[in-house]
Amino acid sequence: MEKSKTGRERILVCISASPTNVDVIRRAVVLSNAMHAELIALYVENSETHDEAQAKAVHDHLGLAERSGALLTTVYGDDPATAIAQYARVSGITKIVLGKSPGRRSLFSPKETLMSRLNELAPNVEIIIVPNQLTADPTRFSLSRFLNRERFSATDLAKTALILAVCTGMGFVFKGVGLAITNVVLVYILGVMAVSLLTTGYLYSLLSSLLSVLVFNFFFTEPYLSLRSSPDYFATFAVMFAVALLSSSLTSRIKAQSIQTANKAYQTEVLLSTSQLLQKAEDREAILAVLQNQLSRLLEHSVLLYPMNGDGLGEPVLHEIDQDGGFEGIDVQWERAISEWVAQNAVHAGRTTRTFSEARCLYMAIRSGRKVWAVVGIRADNAPPIDEYRKNLMISILDEGALALEKDHMTREKQRVEESARQEALRANLLRSISHDLRTPLTSISGNAALLMENMGRLDEAHRQELYTSIYDDAIWLNGLVENLLMITRTENGTIALHLQAELVTEAVEEALRHLDRNASRRHISTAIEDDLLMVRMDAALIVQVLINLLNNAVKYTPDGAHIVIGARRAGEMAHIWVEDDGQGVPEGDENKVFDMFYTGVKRSPDSRRGIGLGLALCKSIVQAHGGEIRVENLRPHGARFVFTLPIAEVIEDEQ
């Protein structure tokens, strides 16, 4: 006896619609528990149409196996023995448990049981038979069950009649041109095959087989227009009916298999496309939307989804289809209570389950481990039951969605941690820069104040005035630094509020020139505004601060006597405002770095020791908040120009 590759016994229990299958499942569960083996429940689905009672029985038996700890699997094939044996070989099955089969009879072979065929196809697997206590096998062919399963259709009946009429017409044509009567037989066989392809079910195939023989007898055998025929034709009729019946049966089976294959291909495509769509989804809402839409496509049921918000469920998102009527008439509040129970217990409940089975929907948790990300509800009260194959695909889609949601959550947590680390690094750099760069002005202020206090009577007026000026300059610089710190904090936290109004650029420039550094008096500052009435939408106080920072930056990095120009002009829908100087310019390669926080570049003047690299970073944040851009460019032969843009404000004057 071979064991599975994992070393554990693997027991396969076969699922069927037979009432005795419950005993088979229970025997298999007892055996697997006793042997500590892995239990697999296998259902072989074929191309034949089952009635609702059989489908419900199979669903119940699969549910019993699942609740007993079995792994559910569905395979497809019209030969159960071959399908079971092939699955057993590839899955390492060591034992097969099945109920006693009555076997099948054929014209060319004696009664053959499922066990005998399995012994032949899988000789290395032990087969355990559970005795069948029923006197009759409910899964065997029954005429009444067959007739109940077939549905009458006037359209299919009309198709059958039309095809037979066409075949009869062709028969008269063949007879008229002198062709052999056997050609007419072939035409009717072809017609029976056409009926099998163009109608639903087996009833019309059987009917066309019988009618083709009768019509052929009536019109094409002597005596004509009579159902009486020579005994010589009896063998022809029998062969014709047998061939027609066999052809229609094979054609119907091929048609059913092609439909089943197409359905499985579509359902598999839904699963594959789900993976691709989940990879493209950018956030949790997009992931949940993909899951909801794909589940509705797969199951052809209306789907609602409750996302988890904190510790509870959020508002439901509905995806309704016409086939099942959507969610009209459903008690949403009562159904929501079931969803909350599913979210708390991380198990499915509702319709088709033993928990809250009176619900209108089947509720399942989208979870990874014990973490529930959302609860999905599938309307299942007025639609055909979900077969096991689609149920397995549904679980696969939910598992993929849970992994995508977990990945998205981890990504957002990682971003949050990185942002927190960035903010912490920012604070550390800020404290380090402040503690280093503020020491000099604070020392100067305290030292000059001490000199004044200790030597007030011995210092002349000129020395005292110099000390006052130094203290004032350092205090003004500290005040500007505090303003920049507060402003940069507001922009980084996103709490800055813009009060946008149409303002004249000239007024903002004049206001900025009144608040420049004291050293600006030793530079030649001029303006070059093309239009004195140029107006832009801006927060005047913030843009004035931008101009002050740019002008003071030019003062700081240029020598005494340098030329500084502040200008503005219109360019389409934007205003270009710039500050340029004839200093040494920006070091090559640092054009983008100058706007980074704490970047100070090469210190070109003694006064530049006071900079901690916040002014230009603040300018960039304010300009971008206005919807503009800022950049720096070196001039030739030397110098630098800082340019930023703001949207033009159109002012319509009232007519007098």
Secondary structure, DSSP 8 states (H G I E B T S, - for coil): ----TTSS-EEEEEE-S-TTHHHHHHHHHHHHHHHT-EEEEEEEE-SS---HHHHHHHHHHHHHHHHTT-EEEEEE-S-HHHHHHHHHHHHT--EEEEE----B--SSS--B-HHHHHHHH-TTSEEEEE----SS-TTS--HHHHHHHS---HHHHHHHHHHHHHHHHHHHHHHHTT--HHHHHHHHHHHHHHHHHHSSSSHHHHHHHHHHHHHHHHHHSSSTTSS---GGGHHHHHHHHHHHHHHHHHHHHHHHHHHHHHHHHHHHHHHHHHHHHHHH--SHHHHHHHHHHHHHHHH-S-EEEEEEETTEE---EEE--TTTTTTTT--HHHHHHHHHHHHHHTS-EETTSSSSTTSSEEEEEEEETTEEEEEEEEE-SSS----HHHHHHHHHHHHHHHHHHHHHHHHHHHHHHHHHHHHHHHHHHHHHHHHHHSHHHHHHHHHHHHHHHHSTTTS-HHHHHHHHHHHHHHHHHHHHHHHHHHHHHHHHHT------EEEEHHHHHHHHHTT--GGGGGSEEEEEES-TT-EEEE-HHHHHHHHHHHHHHHHHTS-TT-EEEEEEEEETTEEEEEEEESSS---TT-TTGGGSTT---S--SGGGGG--S-HHHHHHHHHHHTT--EEEEE-SSS-EEEEEEEEB--------
